[in-house]
């Protein structure tokens, strides 16, 4: 039996994600392009992880 627990924070996050998705007519390609541009714009605010450093160190194919 699955319990349906409501969490106001999770509900709010889902609503915000839905509104962002709606801005791009729920088109994943457009959303990814938007997020990539956001990463470029706010690159100074991002934290590098070991995985991102490893990826950047690999030679381009």
C-alpha positions in Angstrom: 0.0 0.0 0.0 1.4 3.4 -1.0 0.9 6.3 1.2 0.3 9.7 -0.4 2.2 12.1 1.9 2.1 15.8 0.9 5.1 17.9 1.5 4.6 21.6 0.9 8.3 22.2 -0.1 8.2 19.4 -2.6 4.8 20.6 -3.9 6.2 24.1 -4.4 9.3 22.7 -6.2 7.2 20.7 -8.6 5.0 23.7 -9.3 8.1 25.9 -10.1 9.5 23.1 -12.3 6.2 22.9 -14.1 6.1 26.7 -14.7 9.6 26.6 -16.1 8.7 23.7 -18.4 5.6 25.6 -19.6 7.8 28.6 -20.6 9.4 26.3 -23.2 6.1 24.6 -24.1 7.4 21.4 -22.3 10.1 21.0 -25.0 13.1 19.3 -23.4 15.5 20.5 -26.0 14.6 24.1 -25.5 14.8 23.7 -21.7 18.3 22.1 -21.9 19.4 25.0 -24.2 18.1 27.4 -21.6 19.9 25.7 -18.7 23.1 25.6 -20.7 22.9 29.3 -21.3 22.2 29.8 -17.6 25.3 27.8 -16.7 27.4 30.0 -19.0 25.9 33.2 -17.6 26.4 32.2 -14.0 29.5 30.1 -14.3 31.2 32.0 -11.5 28.5 30.8 -9.1 28.9 27.1 -9.9 30.9 24.7 -7.8 33.2 22.3 -9.6 32.8 18.7 -8.7 35.4 15.9 -9.1 33.3 14.6 -12.1 33.3 17.9 -13.9 37.0 18.3 -13.4 37.6 14.8 -14.7 35.4 15.5 -17.8 37.2 18.8 -18.5 40.6 17.1 -18.4 39.7 14.4 -21.0 41.0 15.2 -24.5 38.4 16.1 -27.1 37.6 13.4 -29.6 
